[in-house]
Amino acid sequence: MTSNTTPLISVIIPVYNGEETILSTIESVLQQTFTDLELIVINDASQDSTLSILSQIEDSRLKVFSYENAGVAISRNRGIEQACGQFISFLDADDIWTQDKLEAQLKALQANPQAGVAYSWVNYINEDGSFFRNGNHITINGNAYEKMLMQNVLENGSNPLIRREALSEIGGFNKSLTLVEDWDMWLRLAARYDFVAVPYPQILYRISCSSASTNIVKMEKACLKFIEQAFSNAPASLQYLKKRTIITFYHYLTFKSLESPLSRKNGIIAMRCFWNVIYRDISVIWKWQTMLKALSKISTVLILPPDKYKKLKTIAKKLLIKQPTNQLQRG
């Protein structure tokens, strides 16, 4: 891309105090196999060395804009205002893309002109960048509204590639929302446009352990409010999904609590979320084997101190590895 050519894709990264991860995040964009892009970084009044790190990157595709602190939703909207591309993608300042992410999503949209959004599967990484776990890996091609009403299929704000005209039609991110502004945006897009999936992991979402229990409580409040709002706008034919949506959300929160640093406080939060699942439908314990595993982990965390639980978990893993294959399969 030459300096006088309008880029096909605009990538928008909002950042606030992102010195620990911003470089690896930006490198994952600048190293994309698709190169006809501009990278717009919205500095949301960072107080650390973020700007200094950005100033050392020599790539004409990088554009940095600094504003007073306003939060993620407004920062993304500011990025949209600066963007020139026909397609727009967002990336949080601590997440990473695989090198073929933009190329694969663009091809998916070009092959499906009726679709307004292309998305990929997500995997989760630890703070040090090592693999943590697989994401949900849900594949939807076509009308995604019903599934998106029940859960955030895209899982985070770093996932989709969106046609610019689609964003223009529905408006920007809702600045009155926190923690759910991406789910709200994807749901509004799903109400008007088809989605197309790239069915393999291309988004690496970084798990942060800082203030995890506090964030879970805030997330619970924000998401329950959003679910009420979303179903108030949903057609009558889909109202029966509301209970299942709340169950799915508390199922997610149960495991989110157990991903946090192990403590009695997080165990109590997980137990409360678990109760909110079985209170609404006790049969999910038998339908979802993962819930039985969660109950076992919650019970152990509440009984044992964190260091003892970690030791027990390590021993159990070693015993499982040593167990002969024929014994594991017996019965």
C-alpha positions as semicolon CSV with decimal commas, in nm:
position;residue;x (nm);y (nm);z (nm)
1;M;0,000;0,000;0,000
2;T;0,141;0,337;-0,098
3;S;0,089;0,651;0,104
4;N;-0,167;0,793;-0,142
5;T;-0,379;0,477;-0,164
6;T;-0,688;0,423;0,051
7;P;-0,643;0,099;0,248
8;L;-0,900;-0,176;0,207
9;I;-0,906;-0,264;0,578
10;S;-0,887;-0,041;0,886
11;V;-0,782;-0,203;1,214
12;I;-0,870;-0,011;1,531
13;I;-0,693;-0,069;1,864
14;P;-0,809;0,128;2,170
15;V;-0,541;0,131;2,439
16;Y;-0,513;0,254;2,795
17;N;-0,191;0,179;2,985
18;G;-0,106;-0,111;2,757
19;E;0,274;-0,109;2,785
20;E;0,291;-0,479;2,878
21;T;0,117;-0,613;2,567
22;I;0,068;-0,340;2,306
23;L;0,382;-0,425;2,107
24;S;0,293;-0,793;2,056
25;T;-0,064;-0,693;1,970
26;I;0,050;-0,443;1,707
27;E;0,304;-0,687;1,564
28;S;0,026;-0,940;1,512
29;V;-0,146;-0,682;1,288
30;L;0,158;-0,555;1,100
31;Q;0,267;-0,915;1,030
32;Q;-0,066;-1,010;0,868
33;T;-0,045;-1,190;0,533
34;F;-0,295;-0,930;0,408
35;T;-0,104;-0,603;0,395
36;D;-0,341;-0,346;0,241
37;L;-0,442;-0,205;0,578
38;E;-0,413;0,089;0,811
39;L;-0,366;0,042;1,184
40;I;-0,535;0,308;1,396
41;V;-0,436;0,318;1,763
42;I;-0,660;0,528;1,987
43;N;-0,458;0,623;2,294
44;D;-0,715;0,669;2,572
45;A;-0,493;0,895;2,790
46;S;-0,240;0,628;2,885
47;Q;-0,021;0,717;3,182
48;D;0,249;0,455;3,127
49;S;0,505;0,410;2,847
50;T;0,250;0,311;2,581
51;L;0,310;0,623;2,368
52;S;0,686;0,579;2,392
53;I;0,656;0,222;2,266
54;L;0,431;0,332;1,980
55;S;0,672;0,607;1,876
56;Q;0,946;0,348;1,815
57;I;0,744;0,149;1,561
58;E;0,848;0,235;1,206
59;D;0,560;0,144;0,977
60;S;0,368;0,395;0,765
61;R;0,047;0,198;0,817
62;L;0,043;0,287;1,188
63;K;-0,153;0,598;1,290
64;V;-0,177;0,707;1,654
65;F;-0,442;0,944;1,791
66;S;-0,449;1,060;2,154
67;Y;-0,760;1,173;2,341
68;E;-0,882;1,236;2,693
69;N;-0,985;0,919;2,874
70;A;-1,332;0,804;2,767
71;G;-1,339;0,423;2,777
72;V;-1,345;0,143;2,522
73;A;-1,676;0,216;2,346
74;I;-1,599;0,581;2,274
75;S;-1,240;0,497;2,177
76;R;-1,364;0,246;1,920
77;N;-1,609;0,503;1,785
78;R;-1,326;0,755;1,757
79;G;-1,133;0,497;1,559
80;I;-1,427;0,448;1,323
81;E;-1,433;0,824;1,260
82;Q;-1,065;0,815;1,160
83;A;-1,090;0,497;0,951
84;C;-1,069;0,501;0,570
85;G;-1,111;0,131;0,491
86;Q;-1,407;-0,046;0,330
87;F;-1,380;-0,309;0,603
88;I;-1,318;-0,247;0,973
89;S;-1,187;-0,471;1,249
90;F;-1,126;-0,408;1,618
91;L;-0,852;-0,549;1,838
92;D;-0,806;-0,503;2,212
93;A;-0,459;-0,396;2,324
94;D;-0,377;-0,727;2,494
95;D;-0,509;-0,974;2,236
96;I;-0,334;-1,130;1,935
97;W;-0,433;-1,243;1,586
98;T;-0,287;-1,528;1,384
99;Q;-0,111;-1,405;1,071
100;D;-0,386;-1,513;0,830
101;K;-0,680;-1,368;1,025
102;L;-0,760;-1,069;0,804
103;E;-0,693;-1,254;0,479
104;A;-0,927;-1,540;0,571
105;Q;-1,206;-1,316;0,695
106;L;-1,184;-1,088;0,391
107;K;-1,207;-1,386;0,156
108;A;-1,511;-1,509;0,350
109;L;-1,688;-1,174;0,307
110;Q;-1,594;-1,147;-0,060
111;A;-1,732;-1,497;-0,119
112;N;-2,054;-1,409;0,067
113;P;-2,163;-1,061;-0,047
114;Q;-2,488;-1,087;0,151
115;A;-2,292;-1,114;0,478
116;G;-2,198;-0,804;0,674
117;V;-1,972;-0,972;0,929
118;A;-1,701;-1,240;0,916
119;Y;-1,576;-1,394;1,239
120;S;-1,333;-1,664;1,350
121;W;-1,299;-1,905;1,639
122;V;-1,126;-1,794;1,960
123;N;-0,866;-1,957;2,181
124;Y;-0,758;-1,826;2,521
125;I;-0,401;-1,755;2,632
126;N;-0,244;-1,680;2,969
127;E;-0,089;-1,346;3,058
128;D;0,249;-1,481;2,939
129;G;0,104;-1,576;2,600
130;S;0,095;-1,952;2,659
131;F;-0,212;-2,154;2,559
132;F;-0,487;-2,166;2,824
133;R;-0,794;-2,329;2,666
134;N;-1,008;-2,350;2,356
135;G;-1,296;-2,111;2,304
136;N;-1,651;-2,215;2,217
137;H;-1,573;-2,272;1,847
138;I;-1,930;-2,207;1,731
139;T;-1,991;-2,195;1,356
140;I;-2,284;-1,994;1,217
141;N;-2,329;-1,903;0,852
142;G;-2,631;-1,689;0,771
143;N;-2,876;-1,555;1,029
144;A;-2,693;-1,538;1,364
145;Y;-2,949;-1,331;1,557
146;E;-3,111;-1,610;1,760
147;K;-2,780;-1,761;1,869
148;M;-2,630;-1,417;1,937
149;L;-2,930;-1,332;2,153
150;M;-2,847;-1,633;2,372
151;Q;-2,472;-1,569;2,401
152;N;-2,186;-1,366;2,261
153;V;-2,088;-1,611;1,988
154;L;-1,788;-1,398;1,894
155;E;-1,676;-1,410;2,262
156;N;-1,492;-1,074;2,266
157;G;-1,432;-0,744;2,089
158;S;-1,123;-0,854;1,895
159;N;-1,291;-1,091;1,655
160;P;-1,489;-0,977;1,348
161;L;-1,420;-0,807;1,019
162;I;-1,716;-0,583;0,935
163;R;-1,827;-0,407;0,620
164;R;-1,808;-0,032;0,674
165;E;-2,160;0,027;0,541
166;A;-2,296;-0,216;0,801
167;L;-2,133;-0,020;1,084
168;S;-2,258;0,306;0,937
169;E;-2,614;0,176;0,920
170;I;-2,642;0,058;1,281
171;G;-2,431;0,332;1,439
172;G;-2,131;0,297;1,667
173;F;-2,074;0,125;1,998
174;N;-2,318;0,216;2,275
175;K;-2,116;0,446;2,504
176;S;-2,358;0,392;2,793
177;L;-2,257;0,025;2,820
178;T;-1,954;-0,129;2,989
179;L;-1,834;-0,491;2,967
180;V;-2,111;-0,577;2,718
181;E;-2,062;-0,311;2,450
182;D;-1,922;-0,568;2,205
183;W;-2,208;-0,817;2,259
184;D;-2,455;-0,533;2,202
185;M;-2,282;-0,435;1,878
186;W;-2,267;-0,790;1,741
187;L;-2,635;-0,845;1,828
188;R;-2,740;-0,528;1,647
189;L;-2,538;-0,636;1,344
190;A;-2,693;-0,984;1,357
191;A;-3,040;-0,830;1,352
192;R;-2,970;-0,680;1,008
193;Y;-2,691;-0,878;0,843
194;D;-2,584;-1,236;0,783
195;F;-2,266;-1,363;0,947
196;V;-2,005;-1,589;0,790
197;A;-1,766;-1,803;0,995
198;V;-1,399;-1,883;0,945
199;P;-1,402;-2,214;1,136
200;Y;-1,059;-2,221;1,295
201;P;-0,891;-2,028;1,580
202;Q;-0,751;-1,693;1,470
203;I;-0,811;-1,478;1,778
204;L;-0,598;-1,534;2,087
205;Y;-0,777;-1,373;2,381
206;R;-0,556;-1,298;2,679
207;I;-0,687;-1,391;3,024
208;S;-0,607;-1,130;3,289
209;C;-0,609;-1,226;3,656
210;S;-0,616;-0,872;3,794
211;S;-0,920;-0,794;4,010
212;A;-1,091;-1,102;3,871
213;S;-1,355;-1,144;4,144
214;T;-1,453;-0,776;4,127
215;N;-1,479;-0,793;3,748
216;I;-1,703;-1,101;3,765
217;V;-1,947;-0,924;3,996
218;K;-1,952;-0,622;3,763
219;M;-1,993;-0,848;3,461
220;E;-2,288;-1,025;3,622
221;K;-2,469;-0,698;3,684
222;A;-2,395;-0,555;3,340
223;C;-2,486;-0,870;3,148
224;L;-2,813;-0,934;3,332
225;K;-2,917;-0,576;3,257
226;F;-2,821;-0,621;2,893
227;I;-3,009;-0,951;2,863
228;E;-3,324;-0,778;2,988
229;Q;-3,273;-0,499;2,734
230;A;-3,198;-0,740;2,449
231;F;-3,512;-0,947;2,508
232;S;-3,726;-0,636;2,542
233;N;-3,631;-0,565;2,179
234;A;-3,655;-0,927;2,062
235;P;-3,965;-1,064;1,884
236;A;-4,229;-1,249;2,086
237;S;-4,139;-1,574;1,909
238;L;-3,796;-1,573;2,077
239;Q;-3,896;-1,482;2,433
240;Y;-3,884;-1,848;2,533
241;L;-3,504;-1,831;2,495
242;K;-3,461;-1,585;2,781
243;K;-3,439;-1,848;3,055
244;R;-3,188;-2,051;2,855
245;T;-2,983;-1,736;2,792
246;I;-2,957;-1,665;3,166
247;I;-2,864;-2,029;3,235
248;T;-2,595;-2,017;2,967
249;F;-2,462;-1,692;3,111
250;Y;-2,434;-1,829;3,466
251;H;-2,272;-2,144;3,328
252;Y;-2,010;-1,917;3,169
253;L;-1,965;-1,716;3,491
254;T;-1,918;-2,034;3,694
255;F;-1,615;-2,128;3,489
256;K;-1,497;-1,768;3,460
257;S;-1,480;-1,760;3,841
258;L;-1,276;-2,080;3,846
259;E;-1,032;-1,939;3,590
260;S;-0,948;-1,663;3,835
261;P;-0,670;-1,693;4,095
262;L;-0,785;-1,968;4,329
263;S;-0,926;-1,834;4,653
264;R;-1,216;-1,897;4,886
265;K;-1,378;-1,574;4,765
266;N;-1,373;-1,689;4,403
267;G;-1,498;-2,029;4,512
268;I;-1,797;-1,865;4,680
269;I;-1,869;-1,660;4,365
270;A;-1,846;-1,976;4,153
271;M;-2,080;-2,159;4,391
272;R;-2,336;-1,878;4,369
273;C;-2,319;-1,880;3,989
274;F;-2,349;-2,259;3,989
275;W;-2,658;-2,232;4,209
276;N;-2,813;-1,984;3,965
277;V;-2,779;-2,250;3,694
278;I;-2,933;-2,544;3,880
279;Y;-3,201;-2,322;4,040
280;R;-3,337;-2,257;3,692
281;D;-3,281;-2,608;3,553
282;I;-3,133;-2,880;3,774
283;S;-3,120;-3,120;3,479
284;V;-2,822;-2,934;3,333
285;I;-2,601;-3,111;3,587
286;W;-2,661;-3,434;3,401
287;K;-2,677;-3,279;3,055
288;W;-2,347;-3,093;3,091
289;Q;-2,067;-3,307;3,234
290;T;-1,866;-2,990;3,271
291;M;-2,105;-2,879;3,547
292;L;-2,020;-3,189;3,752
293;K;-1,651;-3,107;3,710
294;A;-1,722;-2,749;3,816
295;L;-1,905;-2,865;4,129
296;S;-1,612;-3,088;4,221
297;K;-1,364;-2,804;4,172
298;I;-1,578;-2,556;4,367
299;S;-1,613;-2,797;4,659
300;T;-1,239;-2,863;4,669
301;V;-1,152;-2,492;4,651
302;L;-1,391;-2,411;4,937
303;I;-1,252;-2,690;5,155
304;L;-0,880;-2,664;5,082
305;P;-0,649;-2,360;5,091
306;P;-0,538;-2,252;4,740
307;D;-0,185;-2,392;4,778
308;K;-0,318;-2,730;4,892
309;Y;-0,566;-2,739;4,604
310;K;-0,291;-2,666;4,350
311;K;-0,077;-2,945;4,499
312;L;-0,368;-3,191;4,487
313;K;-0,443;-3,095;4,126
314;T;-0,079;-3,153;4,026
315;I;-0,073;-3,495;4,192
316;A;-0,400;-3,593;4,024
317;K;-0,266;-3,498;3,682
318;K;0,051;-3,703;3,738
319;L;-0,152;-4,006;3,844
320;L;-0,375;-3,971;3,538
321;I;-0,074;-3,957;3,307
322;K;0,077;-4,269;3,469
323;Q;-0,252;-4,461;3,445
324;P;-0,226;-4,732;3,171
325;T;-0,448;-4,669;2,871
326;N;-0,627;-5,004;2,906
327;Q;-0,725;-4,918;3,264
328;L;-0,863;-4,581;3,161
329;Q;-1,078;-4,747;2,895
330;R;-1,184;-5,047;3,103
331;G;-1,550;-5,089;3,185
